[in-house]
């Protein structure tokens, strides 16, 4: 059934265009042109964010906060702390950390389940703000950054609580 969903949706769109007496091909080309213009406007923000993330990750800056947080976060596995710190910045970096955790501990371990839940409950807030706000030329993000990071923090805390309740 799932193989037929997209062709059925396309067929419905074509039939609706015929019913409304629209030039479907011209509308499709206009949409493709708008998509290319959108991609053209987003590419600088993507390149800038990718460059900034790579500088951050390659500089090994994450080691210092880990040393400072180790005594404070005694009940939390230290393997997931880099995920918690990097998740608002880079989804790719946290996927690499998640893959490493799976390799070392397995996906069904407590650490594997906790890191999977953190990956699913949080978002790449700074990346999203830089990309989307940058692509539409919004420079005053107001409270979006604070709310996004607070939501990430709540997602991490709730992940730890839920995984501890169900899987420890």
LUMKE-129292 format. One record per residue (C-alpha): residue in three letters; x, y, z. Coordinates in steps of 0.05 Angstrom, whole numbers, plus 32768, in hexadecimal, padded with zeros to 4 digits. Layout:
BEGIN
ALAXYZ
...
//
This chain:
BEGIN
UNK800080008000
UNK803880318011
UNK8055802B7FCB
UNK801580497FAF
UNK800E80867FDC
UNK803C80B67FB7
UNK802280A37F71
UNK7FDB80AB7F8A
UNK7FEA80F07FA7
UNK800B81057F66
UNK7FD080EB7F3E
UNK7FA081117F6B
UNK7FC881517F61
UNK7FC881487F16
UNK7F7D813A7F14
UNK7F7081767F40
UNK7F9A81A27F12
UNK7F7381887ED5
UNK7F3181957EFA
UNK7F4781DD7F09
UNK7F5F81E57EC1
UNK7FA681F67ED5
UNK7FE481EC7EAC
UNK800281B67ED9
UNK804581B47EB7
UNK805082007EBC
UNK803B81FF7F05
UNK806C81C67F12
UNK80A481EE7EF0
UNK8092822C7F19
UNK809682037F59
UNK80D981E67F44
UNK80F4822C7F37
UNK80DC82437F7C
UNK80FE82067F9B
UNK813F82177F78
UNK813B825F7F91
UNK812F82467FD7
UNK816B82177FD3
UNK819582507FB8
UNK8182827C7FF4
UNK818E82458028
UNK81D2822D800F
UNK81FB8266802F
UNK81DB82588073
UNK81E9820E806D
UNK82328219805A
UNK823D824A8092
UNK821E821C80C6
UNK824481DF80AC
UNK8285820680AF
UNK8277821E80F7
UNK826481D8810E
UNK82A381B980F0
UNK82CF81ED8112
UNK82AC81E08155
UNK82B28194814F
UNK82FA81928135
UNK831381C1816C
UNK8302818E81A2
UNK82DF81C381CB
UNK82AD818F81E5
UNK82E2816E8212
UNK82E581A98243
UNK829A81AA8254
UNK829B815F825C
UNK82D181648292
UNK82AA819A82B6
UNK8267817682B3
UNK8280813182C9
UNK8279813D8314
UNK8235815E830D
UNK8214812982E2
UNK822580EA830A
UNK81E880BF82F9
UNK81EB80CC82AE
UNK821980A48281
UNK825180D18269
UNK824C80B38223
UNK820B80D88216
UNK8222811C8230
UNK8245812E81EE
UNK8203811F81CB
UNK81DE814D81FA
UNK8210818581EF
UNK8215817E81A3
UNK81CD816E8192
UNK81B681B7818E
UNK81F081C5815F
UNK81F8818A8130
UNK81CC814E8120
UNK8204812D80F8
UNK823581318132
UNK820281128161
UNK81F280DB812F
UNK823C80CB812D
UNK823E80C8817A
UNK81FF809D8179
UNK821F806E8148
UNK825D80698174
UNK8231805A81B1
UNK820D8023818A
UNK825080058175
UNK826B800581BC
UNK822D7FF581E6
UNK81F77FDE81B5
UNK81B47FFE81A6
UNK81907FD581DC
UNK81BD7FEB8215
UNK81A880218246
UNK81D980528226
UNK81C1804081E0
UNK8178804A81F3
UNK8187808A8218
UNK81AE80A781DE
UNK8179809281AC
UNK814380B381D6
UNK816C80F381DC
UNK817780F38191
UNK812D80EE8185
UNK8116811F81BB
UNK8144815981A9
UNK81518183816C
UNK818B81A7814C
UNK817281EA8166
UNK81AE82158154
UNK81B481F6810F
UNK816A81FF8101
UNK816B82478118
UNK81A9825780F0
UNK818E823580B2
UNK8146824B80B2
UNK814D829080D1
UNK818C829D80A7
UNK816A82888066
UNK813182B98070
UNK816082F0808A
UNK814682F280D1
UNK817F830880FF
UNK81598316813F
UNK814282D28157
UNK812482EE8197
UNK811382B481C4
UNK8116827C8190
UNK815C826781A6
UNK814A826681F0
UNK8109824181E5
UNK812B820E81B7
UNK8165820181E7
UNK813481FC8221
UNK810B81C981FA
UNK814B81A281EC
UNK815C81A38236
UNK8117818A8249
UNK811C81548213
UNK815F813C8230
UNK8145813C8278
UNK810581178266
UNK812D80E5823C
UNK815980D58278
UNK811C80CE82A6
UNK80F480A38276
UNK812D80758262
UNK8141806D82AB
UNK80FA805A82BE
UNK80EF80298286
UNK8133800C8278
UNK815E800D82B7
//
